[in-house]
């Protein structure tokens, strides 16, 4: 019998506590180093915790549905003498931290104390529908609360219970406590505002009717993927709360594509897939430097703009479970080849469900490129609290009038969705025009 070692939750980034959604081993199982032990889920992605060393599972300390933080005990392993981890293996150091409970419970979504990035603006408190009596309106509101979203609200158990008694959806309440924690007074203030607005005929969003589709034919119910369940409410909140406008434009990338094709073989020899997206991301950053309001967030007070001096770009990746948006940090400080290498590595990790916490946080602007699939113009939804997102379609060869004759040119469709509270139409057009010029002349990126 070897040494019994503890396996702890490793660094999970800025998240104070995340959900255990699956336990992949049981007592008595033999595991090898890097085998997945449990699957964790944050509000942005899922991640597996690998075994830091091989051995036999002695005792599992967590179960599906638990919330765990960095340093929490996952399980104990009976490790053979020659299978131990390196002495500096952080996951094997017995330094578990007590999980916060009650009024001191940590927020479900990690927020740095001083990150320089504005927190996501809370959705505006919408009044209950005008007409029904307050008690009836509260009951109707309670019946439409999403239990999973409610359970993730940053509030103590006592405040949650108080909110349920009043039929208040905590996802619509703005917290005034530390780190935007929802207090009892916040719930009371929300109810007072809702009742006052209802009294003067305030309106809520109309409800989608519930229909029994079996009346019309055969159906099949298919569960949404975990990513869809996570991203759906976030996308809906962004669409409802952010006034979206989309500016469409085009870029002539004929010369850029010729240069890329010329460099592909050399890049491949270095193990790098040199895709158009690497060039697009570099051009996006150069344009953001010229128009910094698009690399910003609206402050929660609604009266200030948080201009970010860093350029961390999110990019959409198509995975078996749905679209995820990992982040490449400091794109402005990296060359095209380095960006291309990270795009390949992070995209592969996203498809395999192996993204690390720091790879899905901190984006200041997002690019959603569908060019490898098809399509042209579309309306991407802003990844709030960002204020803009660039959609990229498939480039097509089109006839362009140049120097007195039509010439075949490769044209790339661009779709910029922006928050009209921060960016006006003139600025959006100037941004896409400038971006188009950068993409049309690769030499501009070197300036």
LINSULCOR-V783831 format. One record per pair of residues at least 6 apart in sequence whose ideal C-beta (glycine too) atoms are under 8 Angstrom apart, sorted by sequence separation. I is the first residue (numbers start at 1). J is the second residue. If there is no record, write none. Layout:
# LINSULCOR-V783831
((I,J) (I,J))
This chain:
# LINSULCOR-V783831
((12,18) (25,31) (31,37) (40,46) (41,47) (62,68) (68,74) (85,91) (100,106) (128,134) (163,169) (174,180) (175,181) (177,183) (213,219) (267,273) (268,274) (288,294) (298,304) (299,305) (317,323) (328,334) (349,355) (382,388) (383,389) (400,406) (401,407) (438,444) (39,46) (40,47) (85,92) (153,160) (163,170) (175,182) (176,183) (267,274) (287,294) (288,295) (298,305) (299,306) (316,323) (317,324) (349,356) (382,389) (399,406) (400,407) (402,409) (437,444) (438,445) (39,47) (40,48) (111,119) (129,137) (132,140) (155,163) (174,182) (175,183) (194,202) (224,232) (297,305) (298,306) (316,324) (317,325) (331,339) (334,342) (370,378) (381,389) (399,407) (400,408) (423,431) (39,48) (40,49) (128,137) (151,160) (173,182) (176,185) (177,186) (296,305) (297,306) (316,325) (317,326) (346,355) (380,389) (399,408) (400,409) (25,35) (38,48) (39,49) (62,72) (128,138) (150,160) (160,170) (163,173) (176,186) (264,274) (296,306) (315,325) (349,359) (380,390) (398,408) (399,409) (418,428) (37,48) (38,49) (62,73) (129,140) (159,170) (175,186) (263,274) (296,307) (297,308) (314,325) (315,326) (328,339) (380,391) (397,408) (398,409) (400,411) (24,36) (25,37) (36,48) (37,49) (61,73) (62,74) (128,140) (170,182) (174,186) (293,305) (295,307) (296,308) (314,326) (315,327) (368,380) (379,391) (397,409) (416,428) (24,37) (25,38) (36,49) (37,50) (61,74) (62,75) (128,141) (150,163) (173,186) (295,308) (314,327) (315,328) (346,359) (378,391) (397,410) (398,411) (23,37) (24,38) (36,50) (37,51) (60,74) (61,75) (173,187) (260,274) (293,307) (313,327) (328,342) (366,380) (377,391) (396,410) (397,411) (23,38) (24,39) (35,50) (36,51) (60,75) (61,76) (155,170) (292,307) (312,327) (313,328) (328,343) (378,393) (395,410) (396,411) (416,431) (22,38) (34,50) (35,51) (59,75) (260,276) (295,311) (312,328) (377,393) (395,411) (416,432) (22,39) (33,50) (34,51) (58,75) (59,76) (153,170) (170,187) (173,190) (312,329) (366,383) (376,393) (395,412) (396,413) (20,38) (21,39) (33,51) (57,75) (58,76) (153,171) (172,190) (312,330) (313,331) (328,346) (375,393) (376,394) (395,413) (414,432) (20,39) (21,40) (32,51) (33,52) (35,54) (57,76) (58,77) (150,169) (168,187) (257,276) (260,279) (310,329) (311,330) (312,331) (374,393) (375,394) (393,412) (394,413) (20,40) (21,41) (31,51) (33,53) (57,77) (58,78) (150,170) (153,173) (155,175) (256,276) (310,330) (311,331) (326,346) (363,383) (366,386) (374,394) (376,396) (392,412) (393,413) (19,40) (33,54) (56,77) (57,78) (150,171) (154,175) (166,187) (311,332) (326,347) (365,386) (368,389) (370,391) (371,392) (373,394) (392,413) (393,414) (414,435) (18,40) (19,41) (32,54) (55,77) (56,78) (142,164) (145,167) (149,171) (162,184) (168,190) (364,386) (367,389) (368,390) (369,391) (370,392) (371,393) (372,394) (392,414) (393,415) (414,436) (18,41) (19,42) (31,54) (55,78) (73,96) (146,169) (159,182) (168,191) (253,276) (256,279) (288,311) (326,349) (363,386) (365,388) (366,389) (367,390) (368,391) (369,392) (370,393) (371,394) (391,414) (392,415) (18,42) (24,48) (30,54) (31,55) (38,62) (53,77) (55,79) (71,95) (72,96) (145,169) (159,183) (163,187) (326,350) (365,389) (366,390) (368,392) (370,394) (371,395) (390,414) (391,415) (21,46) (30,55) (31,56) (49,74) (54,79) (55,80) (71,96) (72,97) (142,167) (144,169) (146,171) (154,179) (159,184) (162,187) (166,191) (365,390) (367,392) (390,415) (391,416) (30,56) (31,57) (51,77) (53,79) (54,80) (71,97) (141,167) (142,168) (145,171) (154,180) (155,181) (158,184) (285,311) (324,350) (390,416) (391,417) (15,42) (29,56) (30,57) (70,97) (72,99) (140,167) (141,168) (142,169) (154,181) (155,182) (389,416) (412,439) (12,40) (28,56) (29,57) (40,68) (55,83) (69,97) (138,166) (139,167) (141,169) (154,182) (155,183) (159,187) (285,313) (315,343) (388,416) (389,417) (28,57) (54,83) (138,167) (153,182) (284,313) (317,346) (326,355) (388,417) (7,37) (12,42) (27,57) (53,83) (69,99) (138,168) (317,347) (388,418) (9,40) (26,57) (27,58) (53,84) (68,99) (69,100) (319,350) (320,351) (324,355) (387,418) (388,419) (25,57) (27,59) (53,85) (67,99) (281,313) (319,351) (321,353) (327,359) (387,419) (27,60) (52,85) (317,350) (326,359) (327,360) (329,362) (26,60) (281,315) (317,351) (319,353) (326,360) (327,361) (12,47) (25,60) (205,240) (325,360) (327,362) (380,415) (382,417) (384,419) (387,422) (388,423) (38,74) (53,89) (324,360) (327,363) (377,413) (379,415) (381,417) (382,418) (387,423) (23,60) (37,74) (52,89) (69,106) (376,413) (378,415) (380,417) (382,419) (37,75) (277,315) (325,363) (377,415) (379,417) (10,49) (23,62) (52,91) (53,92) (9,49) (23,63) (52,92) (388,428) (23,64) (67,108) (325,366) (371,412) (7,49) (20,62) (22,64) (20,63) (21,64) (109,152) (289,332) (7,51) (20,64) (108,152) (7,52) (20,65) (108,153) (109,154) (390,435) (19,65) (20,66) (31,77) (108,154) (126,172) (285,331) (19,66) (20,67) (107,154) (125,172) (281,328) (284,331) (285,332) (5,53) (19,67) (20,68) (123,171) (125,173) (18,67) (123,172) (125,174) (282,331) (314,363) (5,55) (17,67) (18,68) (25,75) (33,83) (122,172) (281,331) (312,362) (313,363) (316,366) (17,68) (18,69) (105,156) (122,173) (312,363) (313,364) (314,365) (315,366) (316,367) (17,69) (33,85) (105,157) (122,174) (310,362) (312,364) (313,365) (314,366) (315,367) (316,368) (2,55) (16,69) (103,156) (122,175) (138,191) (311,364) (312,365) (313,366) (314,367) (315,368) (316,369) (4,58) (15,69) (102,156) (282,336) (310,364) (311,365) (313,367) (315,369) (316,370) (102,157) (103,158) (318,373) (102,158) (308,364) (12,69) (137,194) (279,336) (282,339) (12,70) (122,180) (278,336) (281,339) (325,383) (9,68) (11,70) (278,337) (9,69) (10,70) (9,70) (119,180) (134,195) (137,198) (278,339) (8,70) (9,71) (171,233) (274,336) (278,340) (281,343) (8,71) (9,72) (144,207) (274,337) (8,72) (134,198) (8,73) (9,74) (43,108) (125,190) (272,337) (275,340) (278,343) (7,73) (8,74) (43,109) (127,193) (128,194) (132,198) (274,340) (277,343) (6,73) (7,74) (42,109) (127,194) (130,197) (270,337) (273,340) (7,75) (42,110) (111,179) (125,193) (130,198) (272,340) (275,343) (296,364) (6,75) (7,76) (111,180) (125,194) (129,198) (272,341) (295,364) (314,383) (6,76) (7,77) (127,197) (128,198) (130,200) (267,337) (271,341) (273,343) (295,365) (5,76) (6,77) (127,198) (130,201) (273,344) (294,365) (4,76) (5,77) (107,179) (130,202) (272,344) (314,386) (4,77) (107,180) (129,202) (130,203) (267,340) (4,78) (5,79) (107,181) (128,202) (129,203) (3,78) (4,79) (127,202) (129,204) (2,78) (3,79) (126,202) (127,203) (128,204) (288,364) (1,78) (2,79) (127,204) (288,365) (2,80) (3,81) (126,204) (2,81) (5,84) (11,90) (126,205) (5,85) (10,90) (2,83) (3,84) (10,91) (148,229) (284,365) (9,91) (17,99) (8,91) (17,100) (284,367) (7,91) (8,92) (16,100) (149,233) (7,92) (8,93) (6,92) (8,94) (281,367) (5,92) (8,95) (146,233) (280,367) (298,385) (6,94) (8,96) (17,105) (297,385) (17,106) (280,369) (297,386) (298,387) (6,96) (16,106) (18,108) (277,367) (297,387) (16,107) (17,108) (231,322) (296,387) (16,108) (227,319) (231,323) (277,369) (15,108) (228,321) (276,369) (294,387) (15,109) (16,110) (227,321) (228,322) (277,371) (293,387) (294,388) (15,110) (226,321) (227,322) (276,371) (14,110) (225,321) (227,323) (13,110) (14,111) (225,322) (227,324) (12,110) (14,112) (14,115) (284,390) (43,152) (336,445) (280,392) (123,237) (277,392) (123,240) (124,241) (305,422) (123,241) (276,395) (121,241) (180,300) (298,419) (298,421) (294,418) (298,422) (296,422) (248,377) (293,422) (294,423) (293,423) (246,379) (294,427) (246,380) (293,427) (244,379) (276,412) (291,427) (244,381) (294,431) (244,382) (257,395) (291,430) (242,382) (291,431) (290,431) (239,381) (242,384) (253,395) (238,381) (241,384) (291,434) (238,382) (287,431) (290,434) (238,383) (246,391) (235,381) (238,384) (237,384) (287,434) (252,400) (287,435) (234,384) (284,435) (287,438) (283,435) (286,438) (257,410) (254,409) (283,438) (254,410) (283,439) (252,409) (253,410) (252,410) (253,411) (286,444) (252,411) (253,412) (280,439) (286,445) (251,411) (252,412) (279,439) (250,411) (251,412) (250,412) (283,445) (250,413) (251,414) (279,442) (282,445) (249,413) (250,414) (248,413) (249,414) (248,414) (279,445) (248,415) (249,416) (247,415) (248,416) (246,415) (247,416) (246,416) (247,417) (246,417) (247,418) (245,417) (246,418) (244,417) (245,418) (244,418) (244,419) (245,420) (243,419) (244,420) (121,298) (242,419) (243,420) (122,300) (243,421) (247,425) (118,297) (121,300) (242,421) (46,226) (117,297) (118,298) (245,425) (249,429) (46,227) (118,299) (119,300) (121,302) (247,428) (45,227) (118,300) (247,429) (245,428) (249,432) (256,439) (259,442) (247,431) (249,433) (251,435) (252,436) (256,440) (41,226) (45,230) (247,432) (251,436) (255,440) (44,230) (249,435) (250,436) (253,439) (255,441) (256,442) (43,230) (249,436) (252,439) (253,440) (255,442) (118,306) (251,439) (252,440) (41,230) (117,306) (251,440) (116,306) (43,234) (117,308) (116,308) (116,309) (116,310) (21,226) (117,362) (115,362) (117,364) (110,361) (121,384) (120,384) (121,385) (120,385) (119,385) (118,385) (117,385) (45,324) (44,324) (44,325) (45,326) (45,350) (48,353) (47,353) (48,354) (46,353) (47,354) (47,355) (47,356) (45,355) (47,357) (42,357) (45,360) (44,360) (44,361) (42,360) (15,357) (13,356) (14,357) (13,357) (12,357) (13,358) (11,357) (14,361) (13,361))
